[in-house]
Amino acid sequence: YYEFDTICDATQVRQDAVDALCDLHDDPNMPDLDFILVVGGFDSSNTAHLLEIPQMRGVRSYHINEASCIGADNTIRHRTISGEIVGGETLLIHEEFSGGVQHKLRIGVTSGASTPDKEVQDALGQIMILNKLRSCISVQS
């Protein structure tokens, strides 16, 4: 009987990177991550495993399959570890100013090995727009 590790290099690199992001989040000398975003197909078991890593370590994280999962109303539709697609959760939590300085958004991002770069870029673009709006609302309050 022989057993082989058949995980592809691209998948292993991504899993190691997510683990490193979780280490960053857990480091008391570093600011916490707001969340980890996993972008990739809902049908991909490798991409689903990228979500399991931060979830098992207690890091807020979401798995989306496309940028349109991030709503203009600051909600997110995402896949849970159990495979359920849920929506309506607030993505960017309003942070108060501390000492006159607003909390800077810190997110970790990864994607499935076959996820097009454009899908990741579009998702990040959605988040940056929401963050800019959040900043404007905080200044006006």
PyMOL commands that set and color helices and strands:
alter all, ss='L'
color gray80, all
select helices_A, chain A and resi 9-26+45-56+67-69+117-140
alter helices_A, ss='H'
color red, helices_A
select strands_A, chain A and resi 35-39+61-64+75-79+85-90+97-98+101-102+107-111
alter strands_A, ss='S'
color yellow, strands_A
deselect
rebuild
show_as cartoon
